[in-house]
Amino acid sequence: MMFDKRFPFLLALLLLCITPLAGADTQHRLSGFATLGIAMSDNPELVFRRDVTKDNGAYEHSGSWKSDSLLGLQWQGDWSPEWGTMVQLVAKDRFDNSLANSIEWAFVRYRPTDGLDLRLGRLGADIFMLSEYRQVGYAIPWVRPPHDLYGITSLYHFDGADINKRFELGNAMLNIKAFYGNSNEEYPTGFNDNQGIKINFDAYGAGTSLEWNYWKLRYTYAKVQMNSDHTKALRNGLQSLAPWWQNAAVYSTLLETENKQFDYSQIGLNYDNNDWWLQGEYVRLGSELALVAAGKHAYFSVGKRFGSWGVYALAGYAEPENPVIAVQRPLIAFTDPIDQQIDYLAKATERTLNGVRIKQHSYGLGARWDFAAKMALKIQVEEFDVDKTGTNLWLRVDSTKPITQDQKSTLVSLALDVMF
Amino acid sequence: MMKTFLLMIALMCSGLAQAEILVIVNAQNPVITLEKKQVMDLFMGRVSAFPNGQSAETLDLKTGMPLRARFYKTLTGKNEAQVDAYWATLIFAGRMSPPKQLADEQTLIAEVAANTEAIAYVTRQALPKNVKIVTELAARE
């Protein structure tokens, strides 16, 4: 590494500290958002979680307050039309709940001319349509961003830079954006065991969005390069048995993470004529690593407003690209302890390779009531069909027991969203 | 009887006139007139400058004030909750600063009179010399 990857983040923090010295013209704005939510699932074997960054969620017969509840606080300082700074802190149930991780954004923005923004620091990973405000319940029509797609998104922010340029095309507005950054955070393994892995990766990409009358269309491509090795112990074990186990080398290669890449291709469409609205999004996740399951994720939602009330329907699906990998141990039997070791490794390899699969679909109905200024109440009922070979958006109640049957869950969610 | 009739007519006319919203800037602002779409782009955070490139500061009334609701409904067709939800997507993404909210129309006018970058909306009324109208909106009730 030429320089510390935390450099943009640290620089932004430094600049934020000197902002108050910038002068009396600086405008300070404090704002925030909060959600108090409860999610109730009726499946006895699976635990509902909002996304793969969560290590806990809703069990059968016990609603989860922690899935959707959060509090966000934001400070914004505009010290001139060109220069601005922002910090956003979000308190919620997260796997690695350090203060550093609670800082969602912390950046300095430079706007040399209207329509061109350069930002440096900790930035929102703007890969999907709702990425930059997916935690702001008041800003979205549903209780949470649709699970079949947003459940996979582990990347909330990165430390780096982005550039955004706006073009006016008659009545339409085109935005083009490019970003680059690094992330180094701890994620749960997904086995409901309080274990985590610290993943270091670089992310870069570009996106474009077009707004025209009631329509909004958007396309983004983003690539993630893994810098860390997460399967060394398992691969070492496999390689030590390679002389006796022909497939061990193949599995070992599949398990590699360091310097491997995966990518997101996203398209999104939104229409809102203030009476009816619809939104759809499709993401194809391509991957060189078996630990990030390649697949297709999509949702579609349509809603109608009646004054301060609104109702909506939504449907979504997630489909892995590759079949389940059956790990076969060598046919000849060895003497113990080698035989035991092979059995254990075969099981661990299969669990690791297939545990990341996501295969499910859902449909649901919901309502939103804007009962007071900047406050909304929502109720949402969804039916999930989860394939036994693709449960990774959920946790297993008993992580030692494999899921042998396809699963269903009726998820009822209530939320109170406010902004201030 | 005739007097009452005339008074009623006068009241009705003033009622109609009251329904009009004036979009105002500082008299020293070189902008002469703005189209409805340009006002919308400014107040919905799509742009942060006047068409001539000079930076703009949008001024707003506090949430819940009837004129605010009428202004946004006329401009965008959205009710206040929709406008606030829309702004939440920009504010909490760190993209744009929301319009500065002030307590009443007189404060808006005073701020526009003092700030050459300011733009605000008020009901039809007599305005001081250092404030000028760039467009009028026929309010949708």
Contacts between the chains, C-beta under 8 A, distances in Angstrom:
chain1	res1	chain2	res2	distance
A	27	B	97	7.5
A	27	B	100	7.4
A	29	B	97	6.5
A	29	B	98	7.4
A	31	B	91	6.1
A	31	B	92	7.7
A	31	B	98	7.9
A	33	B	88	6.8
A	33	B	92	6.2
A	72	B	92	6.9
A	74	B	91	7.4
A	74	B	92	6.4
A	76	B	91	7.7
A	76	B	94	7.6
A	76	B	97	6.2
A	78	B	97	5.5
A	81	B	48	7.1
A	81	B	49	7.8
A	81	B	55	3.8
A	81	B	117	7.9
A	84	B	97	7.2
A	86	B	94	4.6
A	88	B	92	6.9
A	88	B	94	7.0
A	105	B	94	5.4
A	107	B	94	6.8
A	109	B	94	7.4
A	111	B	48	7.2
A	113	B	49	8.0
A	113	B	53	7.1
A	114	B	47	5.9
A	114	B	48	5.0
A	114	B	49	3.5
A	114	B	53	6.5
A	114	B	55	6.8
A	115	B	47	7.1
A	115	B	49	8.0
A	117	B	95	7.8
A	119	B	94	7.7
A	123	B	94	7.9
A	124	B	93	6.2
A	124	B	94	7.0
A	126	B	93	7.8
A	132	B	89	7.5
A	132	B	92	7.6
A	132	B	93	3.5
A	132	B	94	7.5
A	132	B	95	7.5
A	133	B	88	6.6
A	133	B	89	4.8
A	133	B	92	5.1
A	133	B	93	5.2
A	135	B	92	7.9
A	136	B	88	5.3
A	136	B	89	7.4
A	136	B	92	4.7
A	138	B	84	7.4
A	138	B	85	5.9
A	138	B	88	5.3
A	139	B	85	5.4
A	139	B	86	7.9
A	139	B	88	3.8
A	139	B	89	4.7
A	139	B	92	6.8
A	166	B	46	8.0
A	166	B	47	7.8
A	171	B	37	7.2
A	173	B	46	6.1
A	211	B	46	7.7
A	273	B	77	7.8
A	274	B	76	7.7
A	274	B	77	4.5
A	274	B	78	5.5
A	274	B	82	6.7
A	305	B	82	7.9
A	307	B	79	7.6
A	308	B	79	7.5
A	308	B	81	6.4
A	370	B	81	3.8
A	373	B	63	4.9
A	373	B	64	5.1
A	373	B	80	6.8
A	373	B	81	7.5
A	373	B	84	7.3
A	374	B	63	6.5
A	374	B	81	7.9
A	374	B	84	5.6
A	376	B	81	7.3
A	419	B	84	6.8
A	419	B	88	5.3
A	419	B	92	8.0
